[in-house]
Amino acid sequence: MAVVSEFEIAADEFVLGRVLTAEVDVEVDVERVVPSSDRIMPYVWVGGREVDAFGDRIATCEVVDSIVEVDRLDGRILYRIDWNDDLECFVTGLEAHRATILEARGGDRWHFRLRFPAHEDLSGFHEYCDERGIGLSLVRIRSIESRTAERFELTPEQRRTLELATERGYFEIPRGVTLSELADELGISTQAASERLRRGTNTVLRSEVADDANYG
């Protein structure tokens, strides 16, 4: 049974936290990373008082191979960052325990929402961090299966379409697959695939908003 874990961690507890937010007054939001991605945190939105200084400073960091400005919107900048292989144990732990980053944002402190394929992976990740002195503050843990059954109420067709879209990178920037390609793989028309995605996404978002309001 898959599980979602939310926790907080100080930026100085892990290299990426220090690199992304140290010495520059910015707030960083990480674009959602799906399992098909081959890098941790490749896209980040940056905003704040020193947003224009962010790119130049990050480009000089030893763990960064390249940084490219992708877009600007409402005073925020979207960057693609290619990290090299000199990342520290926190990122290694995420990869080793098959964590998918659903949400990551931070400044001096970071908030993570991660999905693990099973409780054993989550437990292994926390043990991994404890052994290395990485201080995590747990916020909450939720079972995806129980939440889906009770709240999402997706049809089997909608669930399969959303799962395939996520696996193939449809929601990534840039997209890893087109709507037409998804439809072909599902054996349905493009219009049917579009309707399943819209209705399924609407159901999930409504559930998430209601769930967050209950915990707010």
Order of alpha helices (4+ residues) and beta strands (2+ residues): beta-alpha-beta-beta-alpha-beta-beta-alpha-beta-beta-alpha-beta-alpha-alpha-alpha-alpha
